[in-house]
Amino acid sequence: LWDELRFVKETAITPVPTSHELLQMATIGGARVLSLENVTGSLVPGKQADYILIDMPESPTASLIYDAVVRHTKPNNVRKVVIAGEILKAG
């Protein structure tokens, strides 16, 4: 996923999506395309608890956090994976 997000950011023809927009495409956007936006895709009460926890590769300011996540996250930065409330990876 991280490589694909970076690829889109690097090769997009104007307008280039922001990192925030890319993360939305990968989460709620993907759920919407699959008609699952009422089940997953965002962390709100009543939806499945699908999320990951990552180690931030650097200490960005709040305004740059999305950019830091897209540009610098690698698979080894993923510390926890939770799908439907079940922990699939913890470390």
Sequence and secondary structure as in RCSB ss.txt:
>XXXX:A:sequence
LWDELRFVKETAITPVPTSHELLQMATIGGARVLSLENVTGSLVPGKQADYILIDMPESPTASLIYDAVVRHTKP
NNVRKVVIAGEILKAG
>XXXX:A:secstr
 HHHHHHHHHH  SS   HHHHHHIIIIIHHHHTT TTTSSS  TTS   EEEE  SS   GGGHHHHHHHH  G
GGEEEEEETTEEEEE 
